[in-house]
Amino acid sequence: MRLALFDGDRLGLVANDEKVVDISDLVSAPAEAGPGAAMLMLLGKLDTLAEEIEQRAKSSESGLSLSEVKLSSPLPRPGKVLAAPMNYAAHRAEQKASGSVAELGVFLKANSSVIGPGESIQLPYTDRDVDQEGELGIVIGREAKRVTEEEAFDYVAGYTCVMDITLKGQELRSTRKSFDTFTPIGPWITTKDEVPDPDDLQLRTWVNGELKQDARTSEMIWGVAKIVAFASSVMTLYPGDVIATGTPAGTCTIKDGDTVTCEIEKLGRFEVGVTAKDAVPAPHYE
């Protein structure tokens, strides 16, 4: 099944990539809980609600056309966003970088950096380059602490497309990748039952319609299970946490007015804009 947020904070079931069935009544999140709280609750109860959701899918004829609604990020404020650096050998080579997840570990991105389909990446500075990175995103479905690789998929709810936008420079990754708007996520969450092998999906990213990244997740150095197991050995994972699994070769500088599109096999496709409207010269600190 494909789980989306639409028209503000409505929970939706996407049927046949054409219709959205409103399933907001399945969970009740208090308004003060913030954007996306209902999705976090739904993910935590997915096992018990799966049958009811499947029944709703059969009534998709009464749903709204995707063209009639505005999709938001399915996880506008995940509990946390983790990322695996240098997880493709070809990307490591193009960056002339050393190390991979084994040596570098995972890093955190601010959850306030998340945006959704149709929104825009805000370039922060007029004199610093920013790159696009398309990545497979893992969505956690159950509390996970020190799980093994063999157990890892039991704790995964599904997958989504993630863009890990990156300010070029010498600062730590968590700083350069945590600016507001630097984590586009969308278009929805595809549950793991529809993705038998997340370690063999085609991943492609375009900038202004020009294909920049074209790889398979089978090229990852660490696969999904190993990343989940390692991350859970460092910190407890909770439903709705997102782990970006690294980007393949083909990153490039994005500029004001660009459009960036990410597509992953079985998971969908979405695009965001790029704006330098509020960009300022980079500050220099002593």
DRENZAMAR-466401 format. One line per 2 residues: number of its first residue (from 1); for each residue x, y, z of C-alpha. Coordinates in Angstrom, 2 decimals, padded with zeros to 5 digits. Layout:
# DRENZAMAR-466401
NUM> X Y Z; ...
***
This chain:
# DRENZAMAR-466401
1> 000.00 000.00 000.00; 001.01 003.61 -000.53
3> 000.42 006.03 002.35; 000.33 009.77 001.71
5> -000.47 013.10 003.29; -002.61 015.43 001.20
7> -004.48 018.72 001.35; -002.81 019.81 004.53
9> -002.61 016.93 006.98; -005.12 014.41 005.61
11> -004.07 010.76 005.62; -004.47 009.12 002.23
13> -004.23 005.70 000.66; -002.97 005.94 -002.93
15> -004.64 003.39 -005.20; -003.24 002.47 -008.63
17> -001.17 005.69 -008.65; -004.38 007.47 -009.68
19> -006.71 007.91 -006.70; -006.37 008.97 -003.07
21> -008.76 007.46 -000.53; -009.11 009.49 002.68
23> -008.28 007.31 005.70; -007.86 010.14 008.21
25> -010.51 008.63 010.49; -008.34 005.58 011.26
27> -006.21 007.49 013.77; -006.83 010.58 015.83
29> -003.90 012.87 016.56; -004.37 016.01 018.68
31> -003.96 019.23 016.71; -001.15 020.39 018.99
33> 000.87 017.27 018.08; 002.06 019.06 014.94
35> 002.19 018.24 011.22; 002.38 014.58 010.31
37> 001.54 013.29 013.79; -001.30 011.19 012.39
39> 001.10 009.48 009.96; 003.51 008.66 012.80
41> 000.61 007.15 014.77; -000.57 005.19 011.72
43> 002.89 003.73 011.14; 003.04 002.61 014.76
45> -000.30 000.81 014.37; 000.18 -000.42 010.82
47> 000.13 -004.11 011.70; -003.26 -003.86 013.40
49> -004.79 -001.47 010.86; -003.51 -003.18 007.69
51> -006.69 -005.19 007.10; -008.91 -002.13 007.47
53> -006.68 -000.15 005.10; -006.86 -002.94 002.52
55> -010.65 -002.81 002.74; -010.54 000.92 002.05
57> -008.44 000.22 -001.04; -011.36 -001.70 -002.52
59> -013.43 001.48 -002.41; -010.89 003.49 -004.40
61> -013.53 004.37 -007.02; -014.85 006.92 -004.53
63> -011.44 008.44 -003.94; -010.09 011.72 -005.26
65> -007.92 011.91 -008.34; -004.27 012.59 -007.57
67> -004.53 015.57 -009.90; -007.21 017.06 -007.61
69> -005.16 017.05 -004.41; -001.93 018.59 -003.16
71> 000.50 016.06 -001.75; 002.65 017.00 001.22
73> 005.72 015.17 002.45; 004.40 011.92 003.94
75> 006.62 012.62 006.96; 006.79 016.41 007.37
77> 008.31 016.14 010.87; 009.81 012.70 011.39
79> 011.21 012.06 014.85; 014.64 012.02 013.29
81> 016.32 011.78 009.92; 019.48 009.69 009.70
83> 021.75 009.36 006.69; 024.46 006.96 005.57
85> 027.44 008.73 003.96; 029.50 007.50 001.03
87> 027.46 004.32 000.56; 028.12 004.01 -003.19
89> 031.68 003.40 -004.41; 031.14 005.45 -007.59
91> 030.00 008.50 -005.59; 032.95 008.14 -003.24
93> 035.24 008.12 -006.29; 033.67 011.20 -007.89
95> 034.00 013.07 -004.60; 037.60 011.88 -004.19
97> 036.58 010.95 -000.66; 037.70 008.24 001.72
99> 035.67 006.22 004.18; 032.17 004.77 004.05
101> 029.47 004.01 006.62; 031.77 001.51 008.35
103> 034.32 004.25 009.12; 032.11 007.34 009.21
105> 028.95 006.02 010.88; 025.54 007.58 010.27
107> 024.77 011.26 010.81; 021.67 013.23 011.78
109> 019.82 015.78 009.67; 017.45 018.26 011.31
111> 013.83 017.13 010.94; 012.96 020.79 010.29
113> 014.74 020.46 006.92; 011.92 018.32 005.43
115> 009.75 019.56 002.55; 007.39 017.76 000.18
117> 006.42 017.50 -003.50; 006.01 020.79 -005.31
119> 007.84 022.82 -002.66; 011.20 024.52 -003.20
121> 014.74 024.08 -001.94; 015.90 027.40 -000.53
123> 019.53 028.12 -001.40; 020.92 029.79 001.75
125> 023.95 031.58 000.33; 024.80 033.47 -002.85
127> 028.45 032.40 -002.78; 028.36 028.70 -001.78
129> 027.49 025.74 -004.02; 024.67 023.33 -003.20
131> 024.36 019.80 -004.66; 021.41 017.48 -005.19
133> 021.48 013.85 -004.00; 018.72 011.31 -004.70
135> 018.46 008.47 -002.17; 016.37 005.51 -001.06
137> 014.71 006.30 002.26; 013.89 003.64 004.87
139> 010.85 004.35 007.05; 010.88 002.69 010.48
141> 007.65 001.05 011.67; 008.48 -000.34 015.12
143> 010.70 000.71 018.01; 014.10 -000.78 017.26
145> 017.07 -001.06 019.59; 020.11 -003.22 018.86
147> 018.33 -005.36 016.28; 020.27 -007.82 014.16
149> 020.52 -007.77 010.39; 018.33 -010.88 010.32
151> 015.63 -009.04 012.32; 015.99 -005.66 010.63
153> 013.17 -005.92 008.08; 010.71 -006.72 010.88
155> 011.20 -003.12 012.03; 010.77 -001.47 008.64
157> 007.36 -000.03 007.67; 008.29 000.86 004.11
159> 010.31 003.08 001.82; 010.21 006.51 000.21
161> 012.25 008.81 -002.04; 014.59 011.24 -000.31
163> 016.69 014.09 -001.64; 019.67 014.82 000.61
165> 020.52 018.40 -000.37; 024.07 019.39 000.52
167> 025.95 022.65 001.00; 029.49 022.15 -000.25
169> 032.18 022.95 002.28; 034.21 021.79 005.23
171> 031.58 021.88 007.98; 030.31 018.64 009.49
173> 027.71 016.84 007.39; 024.94 017.48 009.92
175> 025.51 021.23 009.50; 025.81 021.31 005.71
177> 022.73 019.12 005.20; 020.34 020.51 007.83
179> 019.34 023.86 006.34; 015.59 024.40 006.08
181> 014.23 022.71 002.90; 017.31 020.45 002.52
183> 015.43 017.14 002.90; 012.66 016.75 000.32
185> 010.71 013.51 000.99; 007.94 012.06 -001.18
187> 005.71 011.40 -002.86; 004.40 008.81 -000.35
189> 005.46 005.82 001.76; 005.32 002.46 -000.02
191> 004.93 -000.35 002.52; 007.52 -003.10 002.55
193> 005.11 -005.80 001.28; 005.21 -004.06 -002.12
195> 009.02 -003.91 -002.18; 010.34 -007.48 -001.87
197> 013.97 -006.42 -002.46; 014.80 -002.81 -001.59
199> 018.44 -003.60 -002.32; 017.74 -003.86 -006.06
201> 015.71 -000.85 -007.20; 016.45 001.63 -009.97
203> 017.13 005.13 -008.63; 017.20 008.13 -010.96
205> 017.51 011.88 -010.45; 017.03 014.65 -013.01
207> 017.88 018.37 -012.91; 015.79 020.39 -015.36
209> 014.87 017.19 -017.16; 018.50 016.13 -017.65
211> 019.28 012.73 -016.14; 022.05 013.13 -013.58
213> 021.89 009.97 -011.46; 021.00 006.51 -012.73
215> 021.92 003.56 -010.52; 020.53 000.54 -008.73
217> 020.41 000.21 -004.97; 022.27 -003.09 -005.42
219> 025.33 -000.85 -005.80; 025.09 000.25 -002.16
221> 028.06 -000.79 -000.04; 025.77 -001.46 002.94
223> 022.28 -002.73 002.22; 019.07 -001.84 004.02
225> 019.26 -004.51 006.74; 022.84 -003.64 007.70
227> 022.07 000.09 007.85; 019.02 -000.46 010.08
229> 020.91 -002.84 012.36; 023.85 -000.46 012.71
231> 021.68 002.62 013.29; 019.69 000.77 015.97
233> 022.95 -000.12 017.73; 023.69 003.59 018.12
235> 020.25 004.99 018.97; 016.72 003.73 019.46
237> 014.65 004.04 016.28; 010.94 004.91 016.44
239> 008.01 004.65 014.01; 008.34 007.31 011.34
241> 012.09 007.77 011.67; 013.71 008.01 008.24
243> 017.10 006.70 007.17; 018.55 007.97 003.87
245> 020.78 005.24 002.49; 023.34 007.26 000.54
247> 023.55 008.63 -002.99; 025.08 007.24 -006.19
249> 027.37 009.11 -008.57; 026.03 012.05 -010.54
251> 025.55 014.83 -008.01; 025.78 018.34 -009.40
253> 025.37 021.98 -008.37; 021.78 023.25 -008.40
255> 020.86 026.86 -009.04; 018.00 029.33 -008.75
257> 015.10 028.31 -011.01; 016.11 024.65 -011.33
259> 013.73 021.72 -010.96; 014.97 018.52 -009.30
261> 013.13 015.24 -009.83; 013.72 011.95 -008.00
263> 012.24 008.59 -009.00; 012.76 005.16 -007.47
265> 011.34 001.98 -008.92; 008.18 000.89 -007.06
267> 008.27 004.00 -004.86; 007.13 006.78 -007.18
269> 008.44 010.07 -008.46; 008.29 013.68 -007.26
271> 009.90 017.01 -007.98; 010.81 020.19 -006.18
273> 011.95 023.62 -007.28; 015.06 025.59 -006.35
275> 015.05 029.24 -005.32; 017.68 031.76 -004.26
277> 015.08 034.39 -003.36; 016.27 034.86 000.24
279> 019.91 033.87 -000.25; 022.57 036.01 001.41
281> 026.38 036.03 001.37; 027.75 033.27 003.59
283> 028.76 034.52 007.04; 032.36 034.07 008.15
285> 032.98 033.11 011.74; 036.22 033.36 013.67
***
